[in-house]
């Protein structure tokens, strides 16, 4: 079994989360500057067995597509071309940033750490992955 890697794609930064090899536990991986994302993924997949990507699907709270959707769709096409053997699932990412900020606040970390937007992106990716895992199809 391989890992599942979740991607919270952003214009500047992209949060990443990954499961353990048995796909039981999700956890934050890192946040990468978006222009370096594909290079990071190539390096990561050269070392780790990733059997699926889960990419956050940007929607507005009313269910309409967000302004970021065309960028995410273009990235997903690039991801599929770069890693044709790895399937890509899309997962609704509404409210993940709010949930991530709440989780960080409840964790008790200091005020300066809570302002770290990269941490919010990584936690958001973890929330996307957790949601997908809870409702994933039997693979």
Number of C-alpha atoms within 10 A of each C-alpha: 10 14 21 25 27 33 26 29 27 17 11 10 19 22 27 28 26 24 22 14 15 10 13 10 13 22 19 21 17 16 23 21 15 16 12 11 19 15 10 14 19 12 11 12 14 10 9 12 14 21 16 17 22 24 26 26 22 26 18 14 11 8 10 9 13 14 11 14 15 12 13 20 15 10 16 19 13 13 17 14 11 13 16 11 11 15 14 20 15 18 19 16 21 18 16 21 20 12 15 20 20 13 16 19 14 9 10 10 10 10 10 7 14 18 12 10 15 19 19 24 28 27 28 30 35 27 26 29 31 20 16 20 17 8 8 11 7 4 3
